[in-house]
C-alpha cells in the first residue's frame, strides 16, 4: 500500500528540515493520491523540477514507493520555465501538489530518481 500524498509531503518537508533546508507546500493537492511535483529553487534565478516518474519506469506491476524524474530537459532551468510547466500541469490536473525547497547546490533528498 502506498502512502497518501499528504503524508508523503509532510514526511518530505520534515526530512528537508532535518537536513537544514527550507521546504514549503506551494500548492495543496488531493490528500489521497495527488501527483507531487518538487521544485528545488537554487536561489539564483534557476530551479530544478521533479515530477512523478512514468509508470514505465517501474519493474513491478504496482509500485509501492514514489519515484521522480526530471520534468524538464535541462536542469537547472530558468524559474520562468519551471513556473510555466507548473501552470500547465495544474490546468491539466487541479489535484497536484507542489513542494518547493531552497537549496543552492541542488540537493533534493528524493529517494528514487529515474532518468
SVG drawing of the C-alpha trace seen along z (x, -y; Angstrom):
<svg xmlns="http://www.w3.org/2000/svg" viewBox="-8 -35 34 42">
<polyline fill="none" stroke="black" stroke-width="0.4" points="0.0,0.0 1.4,-3.4 1.4,-6.4 -1.2,-9.0 0.2,-12.1 -0.5,-14.4 1.5,-12.1 4.4,-11.7 4.6,-15.5 4.6,-16.0 7.4,-13.5 9.4,-15.0 9.2,-18.5 10.3,-17.1 13.3,-15.4 14.3,-18.6 14.1,-20.4 16.3,-17.8 18.9,-18.5 18.6,-22.2 16.8,-23.1 13.7,-25.2 10.7,-23.5 7.1,-24.6 3.9,-23.4 3.2,-25.8 0.1,-24.1 -2.0,-21.5 -3.4,-18.8 -5.6,-15.7 -5.0,-14.2 -5.2,-10.6 -3.3,-10.4 -2.5,-13.7 0.6,-13.9 3.6,-15.5 6.0,-18.0 9.2,-19.1 10.8,-22.4 14.4,-22.9 14.9,-26.6 18.6,-27.3 18.2,-30.9 20.0,-32.3 17.0,-32.6 17.2,-28.9 15.4,-25.8 15.2,-22.0 11.8,-20.4 11.0,-16.8 7.7,-15.1 6.3,-11.7 8.2,-9.1 6.3,-7.5 4.7,-4.1 7.1,-2.5 10.0,-3.2 8.8,-0.5 9.7,3.1 6.8,4.2 3.2,4.1 2.2,1.8 4.9,-0.4 4.9,-0.8 7.2,-3.7 7.3,-7.0 9.9,-7.7 10.6,-11.0 12.1,-12.1 13.4,-15.4 10.4,-17.2 12.4,-19.5 15.1,-18.6 17.8,-20.7 18.4,-21.1 18.7,-23.7 16.2,-25.6 15.2,-29.3 12.5,-29.8 10.1,-31.1 10.2,-27.7 9.5,-25.9 6.6,-28.2 5.2,-27.8 5.4,-24.0 3.6,-24.0 0.9,-26.3 0.2,-24.0 0.2,-20.9 -2.3,-22.5 -4.6,-23.5 -4.5,-19.8 -4.8,-18.3 -6.0,-20.5 -5.2,-17.8 -1.4,-18.2 0.9,-19.1 3.8,-21.5 6.5,-21.4 9.4,-23.9 12.7,-23.7 15.5,-26.2 18.9,-24.6 21.7,-26.3 23.6,-23.2 20.5,-21.3 20.3,-18.6 16.7,-17.3 16.5,-14.5 14.3,-12.4 15.0,-8.7 14.4,-7.5 15.2,-9.4 14.6,-7.8 16.4,-9.3"/>
</svg>
